[in-house]
Amino acid sequence: MLYYMAKTSTIDILPELEPKYYGALQPGDRFTFSRIRVKNTLLSAQRKKGISQRSLLPEISVAWSALTTEEKEAWSLAGANCNLNGWRLFVQDYCARRVNEIEGIATPSLLHQSWVGHIKIEEPASEIKLIQIHPHFYYISKKIYGKKSMYSPVLVTEDLQLPFTLGLNYSANLESVGPNSFAKMYARFWYSYQGVNHHVDLPINLDYFTEWKTASVTLNTLKSIVIRYDLYLHLYNVRGDLFIDNVKAEHSGQNWARDPFCKDINQGFTRNFYQIPKHWSASIAPEGVVFESGYYNFEN
């Protein structure tokens, strides 16, 4: 006996059947081969035991309870810099340390939290140039509320209004290896004035060697209306390491920097998310250059 499965493009569900439908089924691939699959809502006793044994939450809860009131407040203050409360940042950081086989509990910092961006330049390379584009219209990936791991492409309209503040927190261990070397982050603004296209840069010159610090600069006025802007990280004739976090491109009352907390600075998007630009794209990245996000124990 042969069985055939019907193909459908859309379905209409009666309101009274929606709780049962969404309680038992869930979407699989939503794009290339859209399908519906069974939702595993019932777990066997063996699976429940395995999940609980793998979870770090009981261990993290004990560690959190052992903290003093002052230590918990320090985690809350650090979490405010990355839109997390103290407990959630503590959980995130604790798990990241265990994944990277780092013992102990971190000291919370106001300048960097958990994952940070890392740019490394080794021989034979001596230059890297990264760009984060900010046209008037572009797509971002946004998590769907109530779904564990589902995202959707969302069109963003970025209407730039001055003043504009560019900023970041960073730590550097770089050395000059040639003439006219520099390390900087800058925003480039494109505008038209009297029929001629112009651009102006808003730079932050980065120190070659420094512990974690904050740097920022503000642009208040331009001769004409800005058409668009882009963010750049450009290191020339230097080698070494640069760590960044808490990137800011603030205007119109909010921070427009993508991946401001540097969870994955080299993230690319595929399939139906292809229209979403990378957080940072390399326009100059020869052999010997690496840029990625990671967890580092800066206390050692």
Secondary structure as UniProt FT lines:
FT   HELIX           15..17
FT   HELIX           18..24
FT   STRAND          25..27
FT   TURN            32..33
FT   STRAND          36..38
FT   HELIX           45..54
FT   HELIX           57..65
FT   HELIX           69..79
FT   HELIX           80..82
FT   HELIX           86..99
FT   TURN            100..101
FT   STRAND          116..121
FT   TURN            123..124
FT   STRAND          127..134
FT   STRAND          137..143
FT   TURN            145..146
FT   STRAND          151..157
FT   STRAND          164..176
FT   TURN            179..180
FT   STRAND          182..193
FT   TURN            194..195
FT   STRAND          196..205
FT   STRAND          209..219
FT   STRAND          226..236
FT   STRAND          238..251
FT   TURN            252..253
FT   STRAND          254..255
FT   TURN            260..261
FT   TURN            265..266
FT   HELIX           271..273
FT   TURN            274..275
FT   STRAND          281..284
FT   TURN            287..288
FT   STRAND          289..294
FT   TURN            298..299
//
